[in-house]
Amino acid sequence: MACDSKDAEPAKDNAASKTEASAPDEANADGTKTDVDGKPIAAKPDVKTDSPKATPVIDPKPATAKVEPVTASARTADEQNSVDVFGAAAPATVFVTQKAIVEDSTLRAEEVSAGTGSGFIWDDAGHIVTNCHVALKDCEAGVKAPKLSVTLYDHSVLEAQVVGFDPSKDIAVLKVEPKGTLVPMRRPPESYRLAVGQKAVAIGNPFGLDHSLTVGVVSALGREVKGIGNVTIKDMVQTDAAINPGNSGGPLMDSSGQLLGMNTMIFSRSGSSAGIGFAVPYMSIERVVPQIIKHGKPKRVGLGINIFDAGMARRFSVEGVAVKSVPRDTPAFKAGIRPPVQGGKEIQLDFIVGIDGTRIKNYDDLYSALDGKTAGDTIKLSVMRMPDKDVFDAEITLIDL
């Protein structure tokens, strides 16, 4: 039994050792743990193999400061105005496409786009205003495109016909047969006056991107820019609103959504917008478009004479417009202007050198001096008669041409 008792003691001691070894380690005051011998126990990482991957959280502290919006919609008054102008005017802006007929590799006729531009709705009868160089294949020569189409704001496509055009103003009027109600562009009253610095909003189809809006200001007024046939278009509106290829023919508007002009050309060395664009003024559009709709062409007034080209003036070293023929029933003939007369070795030839005190050096000057006048107006014409270089004045009543 003693053996049994002795055998039992070691067993008792071993059990106690196991109990102490399995007991949890206690933490010291500094948070570290030690084993039964007082040796520190290294902390084990808490690894959970069955937990999902943690989603990283971005700390907002290094972000830029939050800026309170000026309005509940987070738009300034000017931004909201641009939104409103686009909402009002976009339905009146159209996409004009010239179509050409070509043959494919199998000699089958195929219709392709030959040029694109913009335009705007003039009235609910279906008249569309655009640039002459957008609507015609060759505006200066009067060559029409084989086919034209107009794409409306709702993306419906209508075939269009040319009603008439004015190359000297780069204006053309098209006609479509509307399937629904058309919304014409709002036009300003007669008393409206443009001012440098006022807001200018352009809508068009640059590079085929329909109904694109750009914003700028009226940079200058009264610009004279050479247009088709090297004829100067007067009183052009200059703007820094971005105008690119495809914007031609589209509207330039003010902050009320009223028509300021028709975007026509840009000054650029690269072919893209350089911040200098020009629009035909709304006054010219307002005057010419009704004439084209009514008569198929703009009404012109003149002297009732025929003139030589610029080569004749160079031949005589005269700055003026050489008179070629003068019908006897015209006011010009009654005022004493005569066609060329051969007198011995020299030619008697009349040159128009002034109108109402304005110097006339070439046809462009003559056209500009008569632009805007109506039949029945009286002008004072200054004429130099070669070879004596005598200058005389004559009053002439303008007539419709």
NULUM-711853 format. One record per atom (N, C-alpha, C): x, y, z. Coordinates in steps of 0.02 Angstrom, whole numbers, padded with zeros to 5 digits, always signed. Example, Ala and Ser with C-alpha at 12.3 -4.5 7.8 and 13.67 -1.06 7.14 Angstrom:
NULUM-711853
+00660-00284+00390+00615-00225+00390+00660-00165+00390+00642-00112+00354+00684-00053+00357+00645+00002+00394
END
This chain:
NULUM-711853
+00041-00059+00000+00000+00000+00000+00043+00061+00000+00100+00053+00040+00144+00111+00041+00169+00126-00028+00184+00067-00063+00205+00079-00132+00151+00112-00172+00091+00084-00154+00034+00116-00191+00029+00189-00172+00040+00201-00106+00036+00270-00084+00092+00311-00114+00152+00281-00116+00208+00317-00146+00197+00328-00220+00169+00274-00254+00156+00282-00326+00105+00336-00338+00060+00344-00290+00007+00393-00299+00033+00464-00294+00084+00476-00255+00109+00545-00245+00137+00576-00309+00180+00537-00343+00204+00566-00405+00147+00581-00453+00099+00536-00454+00041+00546-00498+00005+00610-00480-00002+00623-00417-00036+00682-00394+00002+00745-00415+00071+00739-00406+00113+00797-00425+00107+00811-00500+00107+00757-00542+00101+00766-00616+00036+00799-00635-00016+00779-00603-00082+00809-00618-00083+00882-00603-00051+00899-00546-00049+00970-00528-00010+01010-00579+00046+00980-00604+00087+01015-00654+00048+01027-00718+00008+00975-00739-00032+00983-00799-00085+01037-00791-00112+01038-00729-00163+01088-00717-00135+01159-00721-00074+01168-00693-00042+01233-00694-00022+01253-00764+00003+01202-00804+00025+01218-00872-00032+01238-00917-00091+01208-00905-00148+01223-00949-00186+01285-00928-00168+01310-00870-00203+01370-00846-00184+01430-00890-00229+01476-00902-00214+01534-00944-00163+01580-00913-00119+01609-00957-00068+01654-00931-00099+01719-00909-00073+01746-00856-00099+01808-00830-00059+01867-00857-00092+01920-00869-00058+01980-00895-00028+02020-00838+00031+02049-00850+00062+02093-00802+00028+02161-00803+00051+02203-00758+00021+02270-00754+00032+02310-00817+00088+02296-00853+00101+02334-00914+00069+02304-00975+00029+02252-00965-00007+02222-01021+00028+02164-01052+00093+02149-01035+00129+02092-01064+00111+02029-01026+00123+01972-01059+00109+01907-01029+00174+01869-01018+00176+01830-00965+00235+01787-00949+00213+01717-00936+00259+01669-00946+00243+01600-00932+00254+01585-00858+00250+01520-00839+00256+01502-00768+00325+01516-00741+00374+01518-00785+00442+01533-00763+00457+01608-00763+00406+01648-00780+00417+01720-00780+00445+01748-00845+00451+01704-00896+00478+01728-00960+00422+01759-01001+00437+01814-01036+00384+01848-01075+00361+01805-01134+00298+01808-01149+00268+01771-01205+00253+01820-01261+00280+01804-01321+00268+01847-01379+00195+01845-01399+00168+01904-01416+00098+01907-01437+00089+01876-01505+00036+01836-01513+00021+01803-01577-00030+01845-01616-00017+01851-01681-00067+01890-01721-00134+01856-01721-00185+01898-01720-00254+01872-01721-00274+01861-01793-00269+01801-01817-00284+01785-01886-00348+01745-01889-00394+01770-01932-00458+01735-01942-00460+01712-02015-00452+01649-02023-00448+01623-02091-00516+01621-02126-00569+01621-02087-00635+01614-02118-00671+01681-02124-00638+01738-02109-00672+01803-02114-00664+01832-02184-00713+01871-02209-00708+01902-02276-00655+01956-02277-00631+01973-02340-00581+02025-02347-00609+02093-02327-00569+02131-02293-00593+02196-02269-00596+02246-02327-00646+02289-02328-00652+02342-02378-00614+02403-02354-00567+02429-02395-00528+02487-02372-00573+02548-02363-00560+02585-02313-00598+02646-02298-00555+02707-02315-00582+02752-02359-00545+02812-02377-00555+02865-02324-00502+02888-02298-00505+02939-02247-00522+03006-02279-00579+03037-02263-00597+03101-02295-00557+03160-02270-00517+03151-02219-00482+03208-02189-00436+03244-02238-00398+03209-02283-00354+03247-02328-00388+03275-02389-00455+03264-02398-00490+03290-02457-00496+03365-02454-00511+03396-02514-00520+03469-02517-00581+03489-02476-00581+03550-02454-00636+03574-02413-00701+03576-02451-00755+03560-02419-00821+03562-02450-00842+03634-02461-00866+03648-02521-00889+03716-02538-00965+03716-02541-00995+03760-02505-01067+03764-02505-01093+03792-02571-01142+03761-02604-01168+03787-02668-01202+03854-02658-01199+03896-02711-01229+03962-02706-01304+03959-02707-01331+03905-02737-01403+03895-02738-01416+03822-02722-01478+03806-02712-01497+03737-02697-01481+03690-02754-01483+03716-02817-01468+03674-02875-01394+03672-02892-01353+03708-02852-01280+03711-02862-01262+03745-02927-01303+03791-02952-01289+03830-03012-01289+03903-02997-01243+03939-03028-01244+04012-03022-01299+04038-03067-01315+04102-03058-01367+04132-03099-01349+04130-03172-01285+04141-03188-01263+04139-03258-01267+04069-03287-01249+04019-03247-01254+03950-03270-01327+03932-03284-01371+03951-03239-01442+03936-03249-01468+03970-03311-01443+04032-03324-01465+04067-03384-01443+04029-03447-01382+04002-03447-01359+03963-03505-01402+03902-03515-01420+03870-03460-01464+03811-03463-01532+03831-03493-01558+03887-03470-01624+03910-03494-01622+03929-03568-01568+03963-03590-01562+03982-03660-01560+03920-03704-01520+03871-03683-01516+03809-03723-01584+03775-03726-01619+03770-03669-01684+03738-03669-01734+03771-03714-01729+03838-03719-01777+03875-03761-01758+03873-03834-01692+03878-03850-01671+03886-03919-01653+03821-03955-01634+03770-03919-01613+03707-03951-01666+03678-03998-01731+03679-03979-01782+03652-04025-01787+03690-04090-01762+03752-04093-01764+03792-04155-01700+03787-04195-01652+03749-04171-01588+03740-04205-01587+03673-04242-01561+03673-04304-01563+03612-04345-01494+03595-04370-01489+03535-04397-01428+03507-04425-01438+03500-04500-01399+03535-04541-01407+03535-04613-01353+03490-04644-01373+03445-04689-01326+03398-04720-01334+03400-04796-01277+03410-04830-01276+03403-04903-01265+03330-04920-01301+03305-04969-01293+03236-04991-01267+03235-05063-01224+03187-05076-01197+03176-05143-01208+03104-05163-01215+03093-05227-01224+03026-05254-01158+03002-05283-01131+02948-05257-01068+02920-05282-01079+02846-05299-01031+02818-05336-01034+02747-05353-00985+02709-05310-01008+02652-05283-00964+02611-05242-00922+02565-05287-00887+02517-05258-00842+02474-05297-00879+02430-05346-00944+02420-05334-00984+02379-05380-01024+02421-05429-01006+02487-05432-01039+02535-05477-01112+02547-05459-01129+02533-05397-01197+02549-05375-01198+02620-05346-01252+02657-05360-01259+02725-05335-01270+02724-05260-01233+02767-05226-01239+02769-05153-01241+02842-05131-01284+02857-05083-01292+02924-05057-01247+02933-04996-01205+02985-04998-01159+02997-04943-01163+03071-04922-01140+03085-04862-01138+03154-04838-01080+03190-04871-01096+03249-04899-01045+03289-04933-01027+03353-04895-01059+03364-04840-01047+03424-04800-01102+03434-04750-01084+03463-04693-01133+03474-04640-01126+03544-04612-01179+03567-04582-01179+03632-04550-01240+03638-04505-01255+03698-04486-01310+03711-04441-01360+03758-04473-01414+03770-04440-01465+03816-04463-01516+03828-04408-01565+03869-04422-01617+03880-04372-01684+03892-04407-01737+03877-04371-01805+03881-04397-01827+03954-04397-01849+03977-04456-01870+04047-04464-01943+04057-04447-01985+04010-04471-02057+04016-04459-02088+03946-04456-02152+03944-04438-02185+03879-04431-02207+03851-04498-02194+03888-04553-02211+03863-04620-02156+03816-04646-02100+03811-04611-02047+03765-04632-01987+03798-04664-01980+03864-04658-01921+03897-04686-01863+03893-04637-01806+03873-04663-01745+03864-04623-01692+03912-04649-01659+03948-04604-01606+03994-04623-01539+03963-04607-01492+03968-04654-01425+03942-04644-01377+03983-04687-01314+03964-04686-01265+03997-04729-01271+03972-04801-01255+04016-04848-01255+03996-04918-01203+03941-04931-01144+03947-04898-01092+03897-04910-01108+03830-04878-01158+03829-04833-01182+03765-04804-01232+03733-04850-01277+03773-04880-01333+03746-04919-01315+03729-04991-01266+03764-05020-01250+03755-05091-01182+03721-05100-01176+03685-05154-01113+03653-05170-01060+03706-05187-01081+03757-05225-01037+03813-05242-01080+03876-05240-01074+03913-05184-01118+03970-05174-01103+04026-05224-01039+04040-05236-01020+04094-05281-01046+04082-05352-01043+04020-05374-01066+04002-05442-01141+03986-05443-01171+03981-05384-01242+03965-05381-01259+03892-05394-01210+03847-05383-01221+03776-05396-01251+03744-05334-01310+03715-05342-01345+03685-05285-01320+03614-05272-01329+03592-05210-01311+03523-05191-01363+03475-05221-01342+03414-05238-01390+03366-05266-01449+03352-05220-01435+03352-05155-01488+03337-05107-01470+03367-05039-01521+03391-05004-01512+03421-04939-01561+03389-04889-01538+03382-04827-01582+03358-04774-01573+03402-04712-01625+03406-04673-01624+03445-04611-01645+03398-04554-01603+03395-04503-01617+03355-04444-01640+03400-04388-01701+03387-04363-01729+03428-04310-01704+03406-04241-01725+03442-04191-01703+03428-04122-01725+03359-04098-01783+03336-04123-01807+03269-04103-01776+03214-04146-01725+03231-04186-01688+03185-04228-01726+03160-04289-01784+03189-04302-01819+03173-04364-01784+03208-04422-01782+03175-04480-01745+03200-04538-01795+03218-04594-01790+03278-04620-01835+03302-04673-01794+03323-04734-01819+03308-04793-01787+03332-04853-01799+03407-04861-01750+03442-04887-01755+03515-04893-01740+03537-04964-01772+03592-04983-01761+03623-05048-01735+03694-05037-01693+03718-05083-01666+03786-05079-01718+03834-05107-01740+03883-05067-01787+03934-05090-01749+03989-05127-01693+04009-05099-01652+04061-05129-01592+04075-05085-01548+04119-05110-01486+04131-05073-01457+04199-05093-01413+04224-05049-01379+04287-05061-01305+04276-05045-01264+04263-05097-01193+04250-05085-01157+04308-05050-01178+04369-05065-01143+04427-05037-01152+04433-04961-01204+04403-04934-01216+04402-04862-01206+04332-04833-01192+04283-04876-01185+04213-04856-01247+04188-04820-01305+04204-04849-01370+04184-04821-01407+04141-04871-01437+04087-04847-01480+04045-04889-01542+04026-04849-01596+04017-04885-01660+03996-04854-01680+03929-04884-01695+03881-04840-01718+03815-04861-01792+03808-04843-01823+03757-04871-01894+03743-04856-01902+03669-04844-01934+03653-04788-01951+03583-04772-02027+03579-04763-02052+03519-04769-02123+03507-04757-02130+03476-04687-02148+03517-04639-02149+03492-04570-02204+03440-04559-02189+03390-04519-02238+03339-04501-02272+03356-04435-02244+03404-04400-02274+03426-04337-02265+03501-04330-02271+03526-04270-02265+03597-04257-02191+03616-04251-02171+03667-04288-02103+03692-04284-02099+03752-04236-02043+03758-04201-02033+03813-04154-01983+03862-04185-02004+03921-04208-01958+03969-04239-01911+04000-04187-01853+04021-04210-01806+04056-04167-01833+04125-04148-01826+04144-04085-01849+04209-04063-01803+04264-04091-01834+04317-04117-01796+04372-04147-01807+04436-04107-01757+04479-04103-01764+04539-04062-01808+04591-04095-01834+04639-04057-01875+04693-04085-01831+04742-04125-01864+04785-04164-01827+04832-04205-01784+04880-04164-01805+04894-04103-01769+04941-04061-01708+04910-04027-01696+04845-04037-01642+04810-04003-01574+04835-04027-01528+04843-03980-01460+04865-03997-01409+04819-03963-01361+04797-04002-01308+04755-03975-01258+04798-03937-01222+04766-03890-01171+04801-03852-01111+04755-03841-01052+04782-03849-00991+04743-03836-00989+04723-03762-00975+04661-03749-00971+04635-03681-01031+04596-03660-01087+04601-03696-01145+04563-03676-01136+04489-03692-01173+04447-03658-01167+04375-03665-01186+04353-03735-01149+04303-03760-01163+04274-03825-01163+04198-03819-01217+04167-03842-01225+04094-03836-01233+04065-03906-01192+04016-03923-01195+03985-03989-01218+03912-03982-01263+03892-04026-01284+03822-04030-01273+03799-04102-01244+03741-04110-01232+03714-04177-01210+03642-04175-01180+03622-04230-01161+03552-04239-01087+03546-04257-01042+03569-04214-00971+03566-04232-00947+03494-04240-00913+03481-04296-00886+03415-04311-00941+03361-04308-01003+03381-04323-01058+03333-04324-01087+03318-04256-01065+03352-04204-01091+03341-04136-01151+03387-04127-01211+03360-04140-01269+03403-04146-01288+03435-04079-01315+03496-04085-01340+03535-04030-01290+03543-03973-01231+03566-03992-01179+03583-03943-01183+03657-03927-01175+03672-03863-01180+03742-03840-01112+03768-03818-01097+03829-03838-01037+03864-03814-01058+03934-03793-01021+03962-03746-01039+04026-03717-00979+04074-03720-00993+04136-03734-00941+04187-03734-00972+04255-03728-00941+04305-03758-00967+04373-03757-00963+04402-03828-00998+04457-03837-00990+04496-03899-00924+04533-03892-00875+04515-03933-00808+04544-03927-00801+04610-03963-00837+04619-04018-00833+04681-04056-00892+04684-04104-00907+04744-04127-00961+04755-04174-00934+04792-04235-00971+04787-04291-00953+04825-04350-00893+04799-04387-00876+04736-04377-00818+04708-04413-00835+04700-04487-00785+04711-04530-00793+04700-04602-00750+04641-04621-00782+04589-04646-00748+04526-04661-00761+04506-04733-00709+04487-04768-00716+04464-04838-00755+04398-04840-00807+04398-04880-00848+04338-04886-00841+04307-04954-00894+04275-04977-00895+04241-05041-00886+04291-05098-00844+04273-05146-00831+04318-05202-00790+04378-05183-00758+04374-05124-00716+04429-05099-00755+04493-05086-00821+04485-05076-00863+04542-05060-00865+04550-04984-00856+04611-04961-00855+04623-04889-00924+04619-04859-00930+04580-04805-00991+04579-04766-00981+04629-04709-01023+04680-04707-01015+04733-04658-01053+04718-04594-01032+04753-04541-01066+04751-04476-01068+04681-04445-01017+04641-04459-01015+04574-04430-01005+04578-04354-01035+04530-04319-01029+04526-04246-00971+04479-04230-00923+04503-04192-00866+04461-04171-00880+04433-04102-00865+04369-04093-00876+04336-04028-00819+04289-04012-00809+04277-03946-00760+04228-03926-00792+04162-03906-00858+04156-03915-00891+04091-03906-00862+04043-03957-00843+03984-03935-00809+03936-03980-00853+03919-04040-00826+03932-04099-00860+03914-04162-00811+03871-04202-00833+03813-04222-00791+03765-04258-00826+03743-04322-00790+03707-04366-00823+03681-04426-00886+03642-04408-00941+03660-04439-01005+03629-04423-01051+03677-04387-01022+03730-04356-01063+03781-04324-01093+03830-04374-01064+03833-04434-01087+03881-04484-01162+03875-04496-01197+03931-04495-01269+03932-04507-01309+03929-04443-01277+03915-04387-01313+03910-04324-01324+03978-04292-01368+03982-04242-01384+04046-04211-01334+04067-04158-01323+04132-04154-01288+04164-04098-01340+04205-04061-01347+04193-03996-01403+04223-03958-01378+04262-03898-01423+04303-03871-01407+04340-03810-01435+04301-03751-01431+04332-03691-01453+04297-03631-01528+04290-03626-01565+04321-03672-01638+04311-03676-01657+04259-03727-01608+04228-03759-01622+04179-03810-01643+04209-03876-01629+04275-03884-01646+04309-03947-01588+04306-03995-01604+04305-04059-01554+04300-04112-01511+04363-04116-01445+04354-04109-01397+04408-04119-01369+04407-04190-01361+04346-04217-01332+04338-04283-01327+04265-04301-01298+04252-04359-01289+04184-04384-01214+04170-04389-01190+04121-04352-01120+04103-04352-01098+04084-04423-01044+04116-04447-01027+04109-04517-00955+04088-04530-00908+04118-04494-00838+04102-04508-00796+04115-04446-00734+04090-04448-00688+04099-04393-00621+04124-04421-00584+04157-04378-00515+04174-04394-00471+04124-04358-00437+04082-04395-00397+04029-04364-00343+04005-04411-00284+03991-04385-00230+03963-04425-00231+03887-04424-00269+03858-04377-00271+03786-04370-00335+03756-04399-00385+03797-04412-00449+03771-04436-00499+03760-04380-00477+03763-04317-00521+03756-04260-00527+03823-04225-00572+03825-04176-00586+03888-04143-00524+03918-04110-00513+03982-04123-00459+04019-04091-00486+04077-04051-00551+04075-04038-00582+04128-03998-00601+04190-04038-00597+04185-04105-00617+04241-04147-00666+04215-04200-00729+04224-04187-00781+04201-04233-00823+04261-04256-00856+04253-04313-00895+04307-04342-00965+04282-04360-01014+04324-04347-01083+04308-04362-01114+04363-04404-01154+04343-04454-01192+04392-04494-01243+04423-04446-01246+04489-04441-01291+04521-04392-01364+04508-04407-01403+04507-04354-01474+04493-04361-01510+04545-04404-01484+04608-04407-01517+04659-04448-01515+04640-04521-01457+04613-04544-01451+04592-04614-01496+04532-04627-01499+04486-04581-01542+04427-04589-01615+04447-04593-01634+04493-04548-01704+04516-04545-01724+04551-04610-01677+04583-04644-01692+04619-04705-01693+04572-04766-01645+04526-04769-01636+04485-04829-01683+04425-04832-01692+04391-04776-01731+04328-04776-01802+04338-04802-01840+04387-04779-01908+04396-04807-01908+04408-04882-01857+04442-04908-01852+04453-04980-01842+04388-05017-01799+04345-04990-01786+04280-05023-01849+04237-05021-01884+04237-04964-01946+04197-04959-01998+04221-05009-02003+04287-05018-02054+04315-05062-02034+04312-05135-01971+04328-05151-01951+04335-05221-01903+04280-05244-01878+04239-05199-01829+04188-05218-01759+04214-05223-01750+04278-05209-01684+04309-05211-01688+04375-05173-01632+04403-05153-01634+04468-05120-01647+04523-05170-01682+04574-05148-01693+04632-05191-01633+04677-05188-01609+04698-05246-01551+04741-05250-01572+04806-05284-01542+04861-05262-01551+04924-05296-01484+04944-05327-01487+04985-05377-01426+05005-05410-01436+05065-05454-01386+05076-05497-01385+05134-05542-01413+05119-05611-01422+05054-05624-01446+05035-05690-01391+05032-05742-01328+05024-05721-01272+05022-05767-01238+04954-05764-01197+04940-05813-01154+04881-05812-01082+04906-05804-01041+04866-05769-00973+04889-05753-00921+04839-05778-00860+04864-05788-00804+04821-05806-00777+04788-05742-00736+04736-05752-00703+04705-05695-00644+04750-05673-00610+04729-05621-00557+04770-05591-00498+04781-05638-00491+04739-05690-00435+04746-05736-00434+04812-05773-00493+04838-05788-00497+04902-05823-00470+04959-05780-00487+04959-05717-00461+05012-05672-00386+05008-05666-00359+04947-05663-00286+04940-05659-00253+04965-05723-00285+04954-05780-00258+04975-05844-00250+05050-05847-00298+05086-05817-00296+05159-05818-00265+05188-05754-00242+05144-05710-00212+05165-05646-00258+05211-05607-00323+05191-05605-00374+05230-05570-00405+05187-05515-00415+05216-05458-00451+05182-05405-00525+05201-05410-00564+05156-05439-00635+05169-05450-00666+05111-05488-00729+05119-05507-00766+05067-05544-00781+05094-05614-00756+05058-05664-00764+05081-05733-00833+05063-05761-00864+05113-05792-00931+05104-05820-00926+05072-05889-00963+05016-05900-00960+04979-05963-01016+04998-06011-01077+05002-05985-01134+05021-06027-01186+05057-05984-01225+05101-06017-01276+05140-05982-01339+05141-06025-01389+05102-06009-01452+05105-06048-01482+05175-06045-01512+05195-06100-01537+05264-06106-01596+05278-06060-01632+05227-06039-01691+05239-05998-01676+05237-05923-01613+05241-05905-01595+05236-05834-01581+05306-05806-01589+05313-05739-01572+05377-05707-01498+05395-05717-01454+05346-05723-01383+05359-05732-01371+05395-05798-01405+05374-05851-01395+05405-05917-01422+05477-05915-01479+05485-05881-01508+05552-05876-01463+05599-05835-01423+05570-05790-01378+05611-05749-01313+05627-05784-01303+05601-05845-01244+05618-05884-01189+05566-05885-01200+05508-05855-01149+05455-05856-01152+05421-05924-01093+05408-05954-01090+05382-06021-01047+05319-06026-01062+05277-06075-01020+05218-06087-00955+05239-06121-00908+05194-06129-00844+05212-06161-00854+05238-06233-00814+05289-06250-00817+05318-06317-00745+05324-06343-00734+05297-06403-00667+05302-06433-00660+05370-06465-00611+05407-06441-00598+05473-06469-00527+05479-06493-00514+05461-06556-00446+05461-06582-00406+05405-06550-00349+05423-06524-00307+05372-06493-00326+05357-06420-00369+05399-06392-00387+05391-06322-00460+05371-06315-00475+05340-06256-00543+05318-06241-00571+05363-06186-00631+05389-06200-00666+05425-06147-00703+05374-06104-00687+05371-06040-00713+05319-05997-00730+05349-05929-00791+05334-05904-00813+05358-05839-00797+05308-05784-00773+05334-05728-00760+05294-05668-00800+05321-05609-00835+05277-05575-00869+05297-05513-00817+05298-05458-00808+05356-05426-00755+05363-05375-00783+05383-05307-00849+05397-05303-00877+05416-05238-00953+05412-05237-00981+05397-05178-01053+05399-05168-01066+05433-05101-01103+05488-05104-01121+05526-05043-01060+05543-05001-01005+05560-05035-00944+05579-05000-00900+05521-04978-00922+05460-04988-00882+05401-04971-00841+05380-05031-00777+05370-05022-00731+05352-05077-00747+05282-05102-00753+05276-05168-00765+05211-05200-00702+05193-05240-00669+05139-05218-00607+05117-05251-00617+05054-05293-00669+05015-05279-00680+04952-05314-00753+04931-05308-00768+04874-05337-00838+04850-05335-00861+04837-05264-00817+04812-05223-00835+04798-05154-00858+04861-05119-00823+04916-05131-00844+04980-05102-00911+05003-05129-00921+04993-05194-00985+05012-05225-01043+04972-05196-01033+04908-05190-01085+04865-05162-01102+04885-05090-01050+04897-05051-01060+04914-04980-01096+04981-04974-01081+05028-05019-01112+05094-05015-01186+05091-05031-01206+05044-05073-01277+05038-05093-01315+04989-05049-01279+04949-05011-01311+04899-04968-01355+04933-04916-01416+04909-04911-01462+04937-04862-01506+04992-04888-01491+05017-04947-01532+05069-04977-01590+05037-05015-01642+05077-05028-01701+05052-05061-01715+05092-05124-01757+05063-05168-01775+05097-05230-01809+05163-05214-01790+05216-05250-01818+05282-05238-01772+05327-05198-01722+05297-05164-01673+05338-05128-01630+05376-05179-01612+05437-05161-01569+05478-05203-01499+05482-05174-01450+05473-05216-01380+05476-05194-01342+05527-05237-01286+05550-05211-01242+05594-05250-01183+05553-05273-01177+05546-05339-01126+05505-05369-01068+05549-05393-01007+05531-05375-00948+05567-05399-00916+05526-05455-00906+05557-05513-00882+05521-05572-00819+05556-05600-00767+05515-05613-00706+05541-05645-00707+05520-05718-00700+05569-05763-00701+05553-05835-00630+05555-05862-00609+05497-05887-00542+05492-05917-00547+05508-05992-00494+05534-06023-00426+05538-05995-00411+05604-05959-00460+05650-05957-00446+05716-05928-00445+05716-05852-00472+05663-05822-00476+05656-05749-00519+05710-05717-00566+05735-05756-00615+05783-05728-00665+05745-05684-00682+05773-05626-00730+05742-05581-00792+05785-05577-00851+05755-05586-00914+05791-05579-00961+05749-05536-01009+05785-05505-01058+05753-05462-01126+05751-05497-01163+05697-05483-01229+05691-05514-01276+05658-05463-01337+05684-05458-01387+05653-05414-01425+05601-05454-01430+05541-05424-01462+05485-05458-01510+05452-05411-01569+05435-05437-01619+05399-05398-01609+05324-05410-01602+05286-05357-01588+05215-05363-01650+05176-05386-01638+05124-05423-01692+05082-05450-01682+05009-05430-01736+04971-05432-01731+04899-05419-01696+04866-05477-01654+04818-05462-01619+04781-05515-01652+04713-05527
END
